[in-house]
């Protein structure tokens, strides 16, 4: 079975704890996303932590990231 974008992000950083540390939250919060999706405010953090290897678009394709990226600038 193919890994989800979140699972790939965890693999890139080495562990759930490492991902949590990189984005400033608890490992419990990251493990909770296994059943759901990361909140949109964390997707850009994950993208940055993985140096763009996992994008916000991959994590949450249901969100218009183009609009959000333009409004942040």
Secondary structure as UniProt FT lines:
FT   HELIX           5..13
FT   HELIX           16..23
FT   HELIX           27..32
FT   TURN            33..35
FT   HELIX           40..49
FT   TURN            50..52
FT   HELIX           56..59
FT   TURN            61..62
FT   HELIX           65..72
//
